[in-house]
Amino acid sequence: MSASLQSGTYLLACFGGEGRILVDGRWQRCRSGTACLLPPHILNAFYAEPGSTWKFCWVRYQQLPEQRPVAANASPVLAKFDAMPLRAALLGLYAECSGVGSPAAIHHWVELVQTYVLRFAQPWSVDDRLWKVWEKVAAALEEDWSLPRLSREAHLSGEHLRRLCRGQLGRSPMHQVTYLRMKKAADLLATTSDKIEIIAQAVGYQNPFVFSNTFKKWIGWRPSEHRQQRAGWTAR
């Protein structure tokens, strides 16, 4: 199954079996004890093996204008996560909404759900050096970011930076740079009328063809198609 261009952040937490999720332009396995966090304005695609069981719970956010997404610049995308507390909170929310429907009780369950989502999306265990680096990169995506420069900014060796990124974010440092660029580009394509060439330059690509090819690999279609899809989705 797939859902094109979710307008808000989407979290899927697996507690049984396994399936595949399109992450960073590749199909990756999501097993029991892991979760996947997908930012707004990108293609959400999921695949369950025929005849197999994939058990998961999920939370989808409605992204309001000017509202900061749940997925931060240093949020993991696919990582270990105990889904059972979140599942219990969602079952409690469902039971209350289906039964008495007390506003106070519903608020209680929603707060619990939000707490567990943020536990994955904004883990305070993320190394402070990484958090600062990715905030700096996100604020200047048009600049030339290389592994040596990232290492200098983090005051870490290249190998140490790689290990930290792999362990905490699930991708290499340069893949994280590309991820931030594509996430920002998808947001600009969905929320502005800027020309594709302007958006490409804003996220660090002087060649619009290289940008278009990279965007298609990571997001699932070309920038022009992404904008058309978004327009059609909004009109529904």
N, C-alpha and C positions, 0 to 999 in steps of 0.2 A: 504494500500500500504506500501511497505517498500523498503529501499535502503541500501544494505549491505556495511558497511565499507566506509563511506564517507571519502575521504582523507583530507578534510579540514573542518574548522569550519562551522556550519550550524545554521542560525537563522531563526526561524519561528515566525511571529507576527500575532496574530489573531485580526480581527476587526469585526467579525460577526459569530454568531452561536458558536459551540464548537466541538472539536474532542478529541481524545486521543493520547498521545505520550508516547513511552517507555522511561522512565527516571529512572535512578538508579534501573533498574531491575523491575520496576512496571509501569503499565499503569496508567497515570495521565491525568486528564482533562485539556485541554487548551481552556479557554473561551475567549470571546471578552474582550479586554483590558489586555491581558496577552501575554507573549512571552516566547519562549523556545530557549535556546542556547546549542547546542550540540558540544562537542569538536571533534577534528579529531580522526580517527581510531577506532570509536565505531559504533555499529549497530544503524542505524536510522530507526525507525519503527513508522508508523502513522496509525490511524484507524478513519474513519468517520462513524457515525451511518447511516445505510441504511435509505433513505428517509429524512434525515436531511441535513441542509446546514451548511457548515463550510467554512468561508471566511478568507483567510490569505494571507499575502505576505511573501516572503522568500528571503534570501541572502545566497549563498554558496560561500565559499572562496576556492581557489586553494592553498593548503599548499606546499610551496617550501621548499627544504632542508635548515636546519639551520634558517628558518624564525620562529619568535616567533608567536604562534597562537593568534588569537583575543581573545579567551577564556582564561582569566587569572586564577590564583589559587583562587582568591577571587570573581570570576564572579558568578552571580546567574545562575541557570539552568532554573527554571520556576518561573516567577515573573510578577508583574504588569508592563504593558508597553503600552503607547499610540501608536498604530500602524499607525495612520493616517498620521503623518508627513513622516514616512518611506515609506508608500504606495504612497504618493504624489511624493516623490523623485524618486521612482522606475518607476512610470507612466511617469514622465518627462524624465527619462533616456530612457525608451522604445520608447517614441514618438520621441526623438531626433535621436536615432539609426535607427528608421524606416523611418525617414524623411530626413532632410538636412544632418545630421551626422557630424556636426561641431565638430572637435576635442576639441576645447576650451569649447563648451557647454557640450559635453559628460564628460569632466573632471570636470566641475562644478557639474553636477548631481551625478557623482561617489563620489565626495568629500562630498556631502550632504548625500548620502546613508551611507558612512563610518562614518560620524558624528553621525547619528542616531543609527547605530549598536553599536558604542562605548559607546553611552549614556546608553545602556543596559548592554553591556559586561563589561565595566569598570567604574561603577558608583562611582564617587568620594564621594558619600554620605556614602559609606561603612565605618564603624567605623575603624579608623586607627589601633586600637588594634587588630581587627580581621585580617586586611590585613597583619600586621606583623606576627601574629601567623601562618597564612596559608602559608606565604612565608617560614617561618622557618620549618614548617612541610614538605613542598614540597621539601626542600633542604636536608631533613634527613628522608625519608620515611622508611628506614630500622630500625629506632629506635622504641622503645616501647612508643606509644602515648596513654595516658589514659585521661579521663576527668579531674581528678585532676591536671595532668601535664599541660594540655591545659589551665586550669583556672589560674594556676600560671604564665604561660607565658603571658597570656592576662591581668593579674592583675585584674581578675574579679571572682566573685563567680560562682560556677557551674551553678546555676539557671539563673543568668544574662547572662552568655555565651550562654546558651541554647536559651534564648529569642532572643538575638541578631542574632544568627545563623538562627533560624527559620524565623525571620522577614526579614533578608537581603539576605540569601542564599537559604531558603526554605528547609533546612534539619538540623538535629541535629549535634552537633560538631563531634561525632564519625562517623556519616554517611558521614560527610565532609572528615574525614580522609580516610575512605574507598574509597570515590569517587576519591580523589587525588591519592591513591594507584592504583586503577583500571585504571584511566586515564593514569598514567605513565606506567603501565604494558602493556596496549594496544599499547602505542607508542613504547615501547621497542620491543614488539613482531613484530610490523610492520616495524621497521627500523633497527633492529639488528638481528644477527644470534645466539645470546646468548641462552644457554640452558634454558628451562623453570624453572628448579630448581634455576639457578642463578638469573633469573628475579624475581622469588618469593622472594628470600632472599633480593634482592635489594629494594623491596617495603614492606618489613616487615613481610614476612611469612616464617617461618622456615620449616613448613610442606607443601610440594608442593600439597598435596591432598586438604588441607583446602584452599589453594590459588586457585586451579583449580575450586573448588565448588563455592567459592565466585566470581571468575571471571565470571563463567557461569551465576550466578544469576544476576550480574550487567550488563554484556556486551551482553549476549544472547547465548554464546556457550563457549566451553572450550578453554584454551589457544592454544592447538595444532590445533584445528579447526579454531581459529582466524587467526593463521599464515597461514594455508592452504588457507583460504578465501582471505587473503590479497595477497598471491602469485598469485592466480587465477585472482583477480581483477586487479593487476598490469600488468598481461600478456595480458589483453584485449586491 
